[in-house]
Amino acid sequence: MTAAMSGGAARRLLAQNVRILRLMRGWSQEALAEAAELDRSYVGDIEQARRNVSLDSLERLAQAFGMVVPDLLREPDPTELGAQLLRRFSSDIGKGNNGP
């Protein structure tokens, strides 16, 4: 195990990634929980890094996001993340969803 993955760092990275992926899709915690067949409060605990997530739950989350488990534990690429956010905002603006 690397120093970067000690002391709950992997759990915090997973929490960050799950939250980013969920928000980028415009999903509520409830929508993600339904897609992953998990309880909503469990998803909330994952996003707060309060849960030690099982491999089965990781697989369900990855499947809900259309990715593989290792992708959930990778440091996000800020450039790609920014590009994805711009595409999402551009799409929302094009649909007339520019906020409250």
Phi and psi in radians as a Rosetta constraint file:
Dihedral C 1 N 2 CA 2 C 2 CIRCULARHARMONIC -1.418 0.35
Dihedral N 2 CA 2 C 2 N 3 CIRCULARHARMONIC 2.855 0.35
Dihedral C 2 N 3 CA 3 C 3 CIRCULARHARMONIC -1.066 0.35
Dihedral N 3 CA 3 C 3 N 4 CIRCULARHARMONIC -0.557 0.35
Dihedral C 3 N 4 CA 4 C 4 CIRCULARHARMONIC -1.182 0.35
Dihedral N 4 CA 4 C 4 N 5 CIRCULARHARMONIC -0.387 0.35
Dihedral C 4 N 5 CA 5 C 5 CIRCULARHARMONIC -1.775 0.35
Dihedral N 5 CA 5 C 5 N 6 CIRCULARHARMONIC 0.128 0.35
Dihedral C 5 N 6 CA 6 C 6 CIRCULARHARMONIC -1.598 0.35
Dihedral N 6 CA 6 C 6 N 7 CIRCULARHARMONIC 2.817 0.35
Dihedral C 6 N 7 CA 7 C 7 CIRCULARHARMONIC 1.153 0.35
Dihedral N 7 CA 7 C 7 N 8 CIRCULARHARMONIC 0.587 0.35
Dihedral C 7 N 8 CA 8 C 8 CIRCULARHARMONIC 1.455 0.35
Dihedral N 8 CA 8 C 8 N 9 CIRCULARHARMONIC 0.129 0.35
Dihedral C 8 N 9 CA 9 C 9 CIRCULARHARMONIC -1.082 0.35
Dihedral N 9 CA 9 C 9 N 10 CIRCULARHARMONIC -0.668 0.35
Dihedral C 9 N 10 CA 10 C 10 CIRCULARHARMONIC -1.145 0.35
Dihedral N 10 CA 10 C 10 N 11 CIRCULARHARMONIC -0.681 0.35
Dihedral C 10 N 11 CA 11 C 11 CIRCULARHARMONIC -1.146 0.35
Dihedral N 11 CA 11 C 11 N 12 CIRCULARHARMONIC -0.701 0.35
Dihedral C 11 N 12 CA 12 C 12 CIRCULARHARMONIC -1.187 0.35
Dihedral N 12 CA 12 C 12 N 13 CIRCULARHARMONIC -0.669 0.35
Dihedral C 12 N 13 CA 13 C 13 CIRCULARHARMONIC -1.131 0.35
Dihedral N 13 CA 13 C 13 N 14 CIRCULARHARMONIC -0.752 0.35
Dihedral C 13 N 14 CA 14 C 14 CIRCULARHARMONIC -1.065 0.35
Dihedral N 14 CA 14 C 14 N 15 CIRCULARHARMONIC -0.783 0.35
Dihedral C 14 N 15 CA 15 C 15 CIRCULARHARMONIC -1.002 0.35
Dihedral N 15 CA 15 C 15 N 16 CIRCULARHARMONIC -0.838 0.35
Dihedral C 15 N 16 CA 16 C 16 CIRCULARHARMONIC -1.066 0.35
Dihedral N 16 CA 16 C 16 N 17 CIRCULARHARMONIC -0.825 0.35
Dihedral C 16 N 17 CA 17 C 17 CIRCULARHARMONIC -1.152 0.35
Dihedral N 17 CA 17 C 17 N 18 CIRCULARHARMONIC -0.739 0.35
Dihedral C 17 N 18 CA 18 C 18 CIRCULARHARMONIC -1.079 0.35
Dihedral N 18 CA 18 C 18 N 19 CIRCULARHARMONIC -0.781 0.35
Dihedral C 18 N 19 CA 19 C 19 CIRCULARHARMONIC -1.115 0.35
Dihedral N 19 CA 19 C 19 N 20 CIRCULARHARMONIC -0.794 0.35
Dihedral C 19 N 20 CA 20 C 20 CIRCULARHARMONIC -1.064 0.35
Dihedral N 20 CA 20 C 20 N 21 CIRCULARHARMONIC -0.850 0.35
Dihedral C 20 N 21 CA 21 C 21 CIRCULARHARMONIC -1.070 0.35
Dihedral N 21 CA 21 C 21 N 22 CIRCULARHARMONIC -0.731 0.35
Dihedral C 21 N 22 CA 22 C 22 CIRCULARHARMONIC -1.123 0.35
Dihedral N 22 CA 22 C 22 N 23 CIRCULARHARMONIC -0.828 0.35
Dihedral C 22 N 23 CA 23 C 23 CIRCULARHARMONIC -1.156 0.35
Dihedral N 23 CA 23 C 23 N 24 CIRCULARHARMONIC -0.659 0.35
Dihedral C 23 N 24 CA 24 C 24 CIRCULARHARMONIC -1.120 0.35
Dihedral N 24 CA 24 C 24 N 25 CIRCULARHARMONIC -0.449 0.35
Dihedral C 24 N 25 CA 25 C 25 CIRCULARHARMONIC -1.565 0.35
Dihedral N 25 CA 25 C 25 N 26 CIRCULARHARMONIC -0.100 0.35
Dihedral C 25 N 26 CA 26 C 26 CIRCULARHARMONIC 1.274 0.35
Dihedral N 26 CA 26 C 26 N 27 CIRCULARHARMONIC 0.434 0.35
Dihedral C 26 N 27 CA 27 C 27 CIRCULARHARMONIC -1.613 0.35
Dihedral N 27 CA 27 C 27 N 28 CIRCULARHARMONIC 2.547 0.35
Dihedral C 27 N 28 CA 28 C 28 CIRCULARHARMONIC -1.410 0.35
Dihedral N 28 CA 28 C 28 N 29 CIRCULARHARMONIC 2.934 0.35
Dihedral C 28 N 29 CA 29 C 29 CIRCULARHARMONIC -1.066 0.35
Dihedral N 29 CA 29 C 29 N 30 CIRCULARHARMONIC -0.635 0.35
Dihedral C 29 N 30 CA 30 C 30 CIRCULARHARMONIC -1.110 0.35
Dihedral N 30 CA 30 C 30 N 31 CIRCULARHARMONIC -0.724 0.35
Dihedral C 30 N 31 CA 31 C 31 CIRCULARHARMONIC -1.123 0.35
Dihedral N 31 CA 31 C 31 N 32 CIRCULARHARMONIC -0.745 0.35
Dihedral C 31 N 32 CA 32 C 32 CIRCULARHARMONIC -1.123 0.35
Dihedral N 32 CA 32 C 32 N 33 CIRCULARHARMONIC -0.775 0.35
Dihedral C 32 N 33 CA 33 C 33 CIRCULARHARMONIC -1.007 0.35
Dihedral N 33 CA 33 C 33 N 34 CIRCULARHARMONIC -0.744 0.35
Dihedral C 33 N 34 CA 34 C 34 CIRCULARHARMONIC -1.140 0.35
Dihedral N 34 CA 34 C 34 N 35 CIRCULARHARMONIC -0.778 0.35
Dihedral C 34 N 35 CA 35 C 35 CIRCULARHARMONIC -1.113 0.35
Dihedral N 35 CA 35 C 35 N 36 CIRCULARHARMONIC -0.608 0.35
Dihedral C 35 N 36 CA 36 C 36 CIRCULARHARMONIC -1.652 0.35
Dihedral N 36 CA 36 C 36 N 37 CIRCULARHARMONIC -0.026 0.35
Dihedral C 36 N 37 CA 37 C 37 CIRCULARHARMONIC 0.982 0.35
Dihedral N 37 CA 37 C 37 N 38 CIRCULARHARMONIC 0.844 0.35
Dihedral C 37 N 38 CA 38 C 38 CIRCULARHARMONIC -2.202 0.35
Dihedral N 38 CA 38 C 38 N 39 CIRCULARHARMONIC 2.862 0.35
Dihedral C 38 N 39 CA 39 C 39 CIRCULARHARMONIC -1.336 0.35
Dihedral N 39 CA 39 C 39 N 40 CIRCULARHARMONIC 2.496 0.35
Dihedral C 39 N 40 CA 40 C 40 CIRCULARHARMONIC -1.045 0.35
Dihedral N 40 CA 40 C 40 N 41 CIRCULARHARMONIC -0.696 0.35
Dihedral C 40 N 41 CA 41 C 41 CIRCULARHARMONIC -1.169 0.35
Dihedral N 41 CA 41 C 41 N 42 CIRCULARHARMONIC -0.537 0.35
Dihedral C 41 N 42 CA 42 C 42 CIRCULARHARMONIC -1.167 0.35
Dihedral N 42 CA 42 C 42 N 43 CIRCULARHARMONIC -0.745 0.35
Dihedral C 42 N 43 CA 43 C 43 CIRCULARHARMONIC -1.061 0.35
Dihedral N 43 CA 43 C 43 N 44 CIRCULARHARMONIC -0.749 0.35
Dihedral C 43 N 44 CA 44 C 44 CIRCULARHARMONIC -1.060 0.35
Dihedral N 44 CA 44 C 44 N 45 CIRCULARHARMONIC -0.730 0.35
Dihedral C 44 N 45 CA 45 C 45 CIRCULARHARMONIC -1.137 0.35
Dihedral N 45 CA 45 C 45 N 46 CIRCULARHARMONIC -0.644 0.35
Dihedral C 45 N 46 CA 46 C 46 CIRCULARHARMONIC -1.085 0.35
Dihedral N 46 CA 46 C 46 N 47 CIRCULARHARMONIC -0.786 0.35
Dihedral C 46 N 47 CA 47 C 47 CIRCULARHARMONIC -1.178 0.35
Dihedral N 47 CA 47 C 47 N 48 CIRCULARHARMONIC -0.354 0.35
Dihedral C 47 N 48 CA 48 C 48 CIRCULARHARMONIC -1.700 0.35
Dihedral N 48 CA 48 C 48 N 49 CIRCULARHARMONIC 0.103 0.35
Dihedral C 48 N 49 CA 49 C 49 CIRCULARHARMONIC 1.040 0.35
Dihedral N 49 CA 49 C 49 N 50 CIRCULARHARMONIC 0.563 0.35
Dihedral C 49 N 50 CA 50 C 50 CIRCULARHARMONIC -1.687 0.35
Dihedral N 50 CA 50 C 50 N 51 CIRCULARHARMONIC -0.051 0.35
Dihedral C 50 N 51 CA 51 C 51 CIRCULARHARMONIC -2.108 0.35
Dihedral N 51 CA 51 C 51 N 52 CIRCULARHARMONIC 2.455 0.35
Dihedral C 51 N 52 CA 52 C 52 CIRCULARHARMONIC -1.584 0.35
Dihedral N 52 CA 52 C 52 N 53 CIRCULARHARMONIC 1.783 0.35
Dihedral C 52 N 53 CA 53 C 53 CIRCULARHARMONIC -1.401 0.35
Dihedral N 53 CA 53 C 53 N 54 CIRCULARHARMONIC 2.364 0.35
Dihedral C 53 N 54 CA 54 C 54 CIRCULARHARMONIC -1.291 0.35
Dihedral N 54 CA 54 C 54 N 55 CIRCULARHARMONIC 2.814 0.35
Dihedral C 54 N 55 CA 55 C 55 CIRCULARHARMONIC -1.085 0.35
Dihedral N 55 CA 55 C 55 N 56 CIRCULARHARMONIC -0.645 0.35
Dihedral C 55 N 56 CA 56 C 56 CIRCULARHARMONIC -1.071 0.35
Dihedral N 56 CA 56 C 56 N 57 CIRCULARHARMONIC -0.753 0.35
Dihedral C 56 N 57 CA 57 C 57 CIRCULARHARMONIC -1.183 0.35
Dihedral N 57 CA 57 C 57 N 58 CIRCULARHARMONIC -0.669 0.35
Dihedral C 57 N 58 CA 58 C 58 CIRCULARHARMONIC -1.041 0.35
Dihedral N 58 CA 58 C 58 N 59 CIRCULARHARMONIC -0.750 0.35
Dihedral C 58 N 59 CA 59 C 59 CIRCULARHARMONIC -1.097 0.35
Dihedral N 59 CA 59 C 59 N 60 CIRCULARHARMONIC -0.712 0.35
Dihedral C 59 N 60 CA 60 C 60 CIRCULARHARMONIC -1.130 0.35
Dihedral N 60 CA 60 C 60 N 61 CIRCULARHARMONIC -0.752 0.35
Dihedral C 60 N 61 CA 61 C 61 CIRCULARHARMONIC -1.109 0.35
Dihedral N 61 CA 61 C 61 N 62 CIRCULARHARMONIC -0.817 0.35
Dihedral C 61 N 62 CA 62 C 62 CIRCULARHARMONIC -1.028 0.35
Dihedral N 62 CA 62 C 62 N 63 CIRCULARHARMONIC -0.781 0.35
Dihedral C 62 N 63 CA 63 C 63 CIRCULARHARMONIC -1.073 0.35
Dihedral N 63 CA 63 C 63 N 64 CIRCULARHARMONIC -0.734 0.35
Dihedral C 63 N 64 CA 64 C 64 CIRCULARHARMONIC -1.052 0.35
Dihedral N 64 CA 64 C 64 N 65 CIRCULARHARMONIC -0.625 0.35
Dihedral C 64 N 65 CA 65 C 65 CIRCULARHARMONIC -1.542 0.35
Dihedral N 65 CA 65 C 65 N 66 CIRCULARHARMONIC -0.068 0.35
Dihedral C 65 N 66 CA 66 C 66 CIRCULARHARMONIC 1.257 0.35
Dihedral N 66 CA 66 C 66 N 67 CIRCULARHARMONIC 0.651 0.35
Dihedral C 66 N 67 CA 67 C 67 CIRCULARHARMONIC -2.428 0.35
Dihedral N 67 CA 67 C 67 N 68 CIRCULARHARMONIC -3.088 0.35
Dihedral C 67 N 68 CA 68 C 68 CIRCULARHARMONIC -1.839 0.35
Dihedral N 68 CA 68 C 68 N 69 CIRCULARHARMONIC 2.765 0.35
Dihedral C 68 N 69 CA 69 C 69 CIRCULARHARMONIC -0.902 0.35
Dihedral N 69 CA 69 C 69 N 70 CIRCULARHARMONIC -0.828 0.35
Dihedral C 69 N 70 CA 70 C 70 CIRCULARHARMONIC -0.990 0.35
Dihedral N 70 CA 70 C 70 N 71 CIRCULARHARMONIC -0.502 0.35
Dihedral C 70 N 71 CA 71 C 71 CIRCULARHARMONIC -1.128 0.35
Dihedral N 71 CA 71 C 71 N 72 CIRCULARHARMONIC -0.517 0.35
Dihedral C 71 N 72 CA 72 C 72 CIRCULARHARMONIC -1.235 0.35
Dihedral N 72 CA 72 C 72 N 73 CIRCULARHARMONIC -0.307 0.35
Dihedral C 72 N 73 CA 73 C 73 CIRCULARHARMONIC -1.947 0.35
Dihedral N 73 CA 73 C 73 N 74 CIRCULARHARMONIC 0.249 0.35
Dihedral C 73 N 74 CA 74 C 74 CIRCULARHARMONIC -1.652 0.35
Dihedral N 74 CA 74 C 74 N 75 CIRCULARHARMONIC 2.534 0.35
Dihedral C 74 N 75 CA 75 C 75 CIRCULARHARMONIC -1.119 0.35
Dihedral N 75 CA 75 C 75 N 76 CIRCULARHARMONIC 2.292 0.35
Dihedral C 75 N 76 CA 76 C 76 CIRCULARHARMONIC -1.190 0.35
Dihedral N 76 CA 76 C 76 N 77 CIRCULARHARMONIC 2.530 0.35
Dihedral C 76 N 77 CA 77 C 77 CIRCULARHARMONIC -1.459 0.35
Dihedral N 77 CA 77 C 77 N 78 CIRCULARHARMONIC 1.975 0.35
Dihedral C 77 N 78 CA 78 C 78 CIRCULARHARMONIC -1.002 0.35
Dihedral N 78 CA 78 C 78 N 79 CIRCULARHARMONIC -0.618 0.35
Dihedral C 78 N 79 CA 79 C 79 CIRCULARHARMONIC -1.156 0.35
Dihedral N 79 CA 79 C 79 N 80 CIRCULARHARMONIC -0.807 0.35
Dihedral C 79 N 80 CA 80 C 80 CIRCULARHARMONIC -1.178 0.35
Dihedral N 80 CA 80 C 80 N 81 CIRCULARHARMONIC -0.681 0.35
Dihedral C 80 N 81 CA 81 C 81 CIRCULARHARMONIC -1.068 0.35
Dihedral N 81 CA 81 C 81 N 82 CIRCULARHARMONIC -0.777 0.35
Dihedral C 81 N 82 CA 82 C 82 CIRCULARHARMONIC -1.082 0.35
Dihedral N 82 CA 82 C 82 N 83 CIRCULARHARMONIC -0.735 0.35
Dihedral C 82 N 83 CA 83 C 83 CIRCULARHARMONIC -1.104 0.35
Dihedral N 83 CA 83 C 83 N 84 CIRCULARHARMONIC -0.716 0.35
Dihedral C 83 N 84 CA 84 C 84 CIRCULARHARMONIC -1.136 0.35
Dihedral N 84 CA 84 C 84 N 85 CIRCULARHARMONIC -0.709 0.35
Dihedral C 84 N 85 CA 85 C 85 CIRCULARHARMONIC -1.128 0.35
Dihedral N 85 CA 85 C 85 N 86 CIRCULARHARMONIC -0.736 0.35
Dihedral C 85 N 86 CA 86 C 86 CIRCULARHARMONIC -1.073 0.35
Dihedral N 86 CA 86 C 86 N 87 CIRCULARHARMONIC -0.735 0.35
Dihedral C 86 N 87 CA 87 C 87 CIRCULARHARMONIC -1.088 0.35
Dihedral N 87 CA 87 C 87 N 88 CIRCULARHARMONIC -0.725 0.35
Dihedral C 87 N 88 CA 88 C 88 CIRCULARHARMONIC -1.126 0.35
Dihedral N 88 CA 88 C 88 N 89 CIRCULARHARMONIC -0.823 0.35
Dihedral C 88 N 89 CA 89 C 89 CIRCULARHARMONIC -1.120 0.35
Dihedral N 89 CA 89 C 89 N 90 CIRCULARHARMONIC -0.720 0.35
Dihedral C 89 N 90 CA 90 C 90 CIRCULARHARMONIC -1.077 0.35
Dihedral N 90 CA 90 C 90 N 91 CIRCULARHARMONIC -0.715 0.35
Dihedral C 90 N 91 CA 91 C 91 CIRCULARHARMONIC -1.135 0.35
Dihedral N 91 CA 91 C 91 N 92 CIRCULARHARMONIC -0.751 0.35
Dihedral C 91 N 92 CA 92 C 92 CIRCULARHARMONIC -1.118 0.35
Dihedral N 92 CA 92 C 92 N 93 CIRCULARHARMONIC -0.731 0.35
Dihedral C 92 N 93 CA 93 C 93 CIRCULARHARMONIC -1.143 0.35
Dihedral N 93 CA 93 C 93 N 94 CIRCULARHARMONIC -0.712 0.35
Dihedral C 93 N 94 CA 94 C 94 CIRCULARHARMONIC -1.094 0.35
Dihedral N 94 CA 94 C 94 N 95 CIRCULARHARMONIC -0.499 0.35
Dihedral C 94 N 95 CA 95 C 95 CIRCULARHARMONIC -1.561 0.35
Dihedral N 95 CA 95 C 95 N 96 CIRCULARHARMONIC -0.053 0.35
Dihedral C 95 N 96 CA 96 C 96 CIRCULARHARMONIC 1.448 0.35
Dihedral N 96 CA 96 C 96 N 97 CIRCULARHARMONIC 0.270 0.35
Dihedral C 96 N 97 CA 97 C 97 CIRCULARHARMONIC -1.698 0.35
Dihedral N 97 CA 97 C 97 N 98 CIRCULARHARMONIC 1.126 0.35
Dihedral C 97 N 98 CA 98 C 98 CIRCULARHARMONIC -1.778 0.35
Dihedral N 98 CA 98 C 98 N 99 CIRCULARHARMONIC 0.627 0.35
Dihedral C 98 N 99 CA 99 C 99 CIRCULARHARMONIC 1.837 0.35
Dihedral N 99 CA 99 C 99 N 100 CIRCULARHARMONIC 3.107 0.35
